[in-house]
Amino acid sequence: MRVFSGVQPTGNIHIGNYLGALRQFVELQAEHACIYCIVDLHAITVPKDATRLRENILDVAALYMAVGVDPKKSIIFVQSDVPGHAELAWILMCNTYTGELSRMTQFKEKSRGNESAPAGLFTYPVLMAADILLYDADIVPVGSDQRQHIEICRDIAIRVNNRHGKVFVVPDGRFLKEGARIMSLDNPTAKMSKSAENPLSRISLLDDAAKIRKSIMKSTTDSDGIIRFDPENKPGVSNLLNICSAFSGLPIPDIEKKYEGVGYGAFKKELAELTVDALTPIRARYDEIRRSEALREALADGAERANEIAVRTMARVRDFFGLGAKR
């Protein structure tokens, strides 16, 4: 089966991104044909410094490889290096309705408080659908917050297929379990975010040990001192339990039993060390890859391989839609 997913080059990737998507990328490449993209066209829905964006693209590509994505097993490439993404996005926009786009939760959140927003922000889900459908993807591993985007991608594919025939493969999302969603450390009712003002609200994959320890030790909990998974009444503690379970591999009930009668301070201290141990090898591998010629070679090779697939797909799409002169 073919797998496709992508990550925006918007700065250092945090553990929510890693546990929600990147770790799945590594697991899936053992059994499937995987295509992983750095989605730079998505990044410019808001203004970006060109030099910083190019650096971020290489940062994310290096992190893909540092966490275990193998460019010999998987295709790693930059979205804008394959023209089919933009072309297919336009075709899909002509088969998508403003009503369904206006209901997208992330657009409402990102445009809140503004009289108007960039059109690209509004049509972002259509470009994401094009990313997926361009490669006939069967599986799309993403965080659970992307569920609505996968649903609209499926809706568009089914709509086009009903009108024109078997144009697209209808993909399925592979989501992180809802209970394991990683939330902000200082506001555990909101998801962890790279754009949050407080740097201690998140743990990034390239954070040093001191920053990781400080973030966890200052994380929001509550006043009752009981380590119990209860997202509604104890969101802060539940978030820390999710992180602990994800990095240790232990079920949450086993962690609750282990720390029964133990205070938050001791629990946080051990969780901090667990997190440091999990992320230190990733940071070391990243440092080896980031300035290497192997990174640029992997991206060039990945773009070539991805474009071969995209060209075949677009030839089929143009034929179904009647685009271009008959040859």
LINBELLIN-V205068 format. One line per field, one symbol per residue. ss: DSSP state (H for helix, E for strand, L for the rest). A space follows every 10 residues. Layout:
ss->???
This chain:
ss->LEEEEEELLL LLLEHHHHHH HHHHHHHHLL LLEEEEEELH HHHLLLLLLH HHHHHHHHHH HHHHHHHLLL LLLLEEEEHH HLLHHHHHHH HHHLLLLHHH HHLLHHHHHH HLLLLLLLHH HHHHHHHHHH HHHLLLLLEE EELHHHHHHH HHHHHHHHHH HHHHLLLLLL LEEEELLHHH LLELLLLLLL ELLLLLLLHH HLLELLLLHH HHHHHHHLLL LLLLLLLLLE LLLEHHHHHH HHHHHHHHLL LHHHHHHHLL LLLHHHHHHH HHHHHHHHHH HHHHHHHHHL LLHHHHHHHH HHHHHHHHHH HHHHHHHHHH HLLLLLL
